[in-house]
Amino acid sequence: MTEPVVHEHVTDAVKTPDLVRLAPNVVLLRFETLKIHAALGAVRALLGAGVVRPGQTVVDSSSGIYAVALAMACHRYGLRCHIVASTTVDVTMRAQLEILGVTVDQMPPSDDLRLDQRRRVLRVRELVERHPDMHWMRQYHDPVHYLGYAEVAGLVAGALPGPLTVVGSVGTGSSTGGLTRSLRERGVDTRLVGVQPFGSVTFGSERFTDPDAIIAGIGSAIPFDNVRHALYDRVHWLDFQHAMAATVALLRDHAVFAGLSTGAAHLAAGWEAGREPGRTHVVIGADTGHRYTARVFARHREALDPADLAPREVDAVADLCPPWSTMDWQRRAYEPLVPAQERRKDPVS
């Protein structure tokens, strides 16, 4: 029996994921909060390089789990934290942030999450221009957020035999990109499958709308520099109903209470695992299901049966079609369409 470890700070306790086998060639990498790795890695690197100093205020925009992760990293290393929060941040998460000493700007209620995202970016720019001593963490753009995932790669490489296929929601690009890049640098044969909602500009589905989609944390209404398109071998686009079906099924079939992005990745991984049974498929489980209680789990009786669902194979983004499409991306570069509202250069590079 392994001796229990006494951690000096809670971030060390929550950062280590659990590996849960969902099928013979599918393993869930289950995090309490995935982005603790991005936040810790970034804060340590910035402090070590003298870019930020203890007592200084860091600021960023977040739809939720990065905000809590950054707050915890700041608590550990003596930094102040200001979060421009999405309208999707609930009262539970906001209370956590405030008790941790974070100052919070929350966007007004909106059913348009594209508008919510753009408002947040504009607010951060305003704050940085007004307070030059604030350091903008730029989780969407600064590659420093890749660094923390090298530790996760070491854990995965040590626990699972290759070849591997990493399956996860794209979001900022840092978790899927950072984990896969580190695994490949270790010499592990690693394919990367990204998961997107319809309506995200990241992989070209911005012409679609999905009224129920919770785009935050899975896709984006604006281009993110931390998404390295050439890292991805394959992409799945899913609508809300498909992601919800797989999220509910993950709890029903495996007793795993996880967020919507985990369910979406679980559905895509199941399809990929059937096509390539010789590879171990690693599903990134970014967070727990608590913030999806009302919009997903309370509606479990409405959930579709994942066994009845299958994607449409397409050859180009022009052929995408809801509710579920998939495409061989083949590690190609891609330039997302930049909305007119976002053509202004960031004041902090």
PyMOL commands that set and color helices and strands:
alter all, ss='L'
color gray80, all
select helices_A, chain A and resi 10-14+36-48+65-77+91-99+113-130+143-146+149-159+174-185+229-231+240-254+260-275+290-292+297-302+306-308+317-319+340-342
alter helices_A, ss='H'
color red, helices_A
select strands_A, chain A and resi 18-23+26-30+57-62+80-85+103-106+135-136+164-169+190-197+234-238+280-285+312-313+324-328
alter strands_A, ss='S'
color yellow, strands_A
deselect
rebuild
show_as cartoon
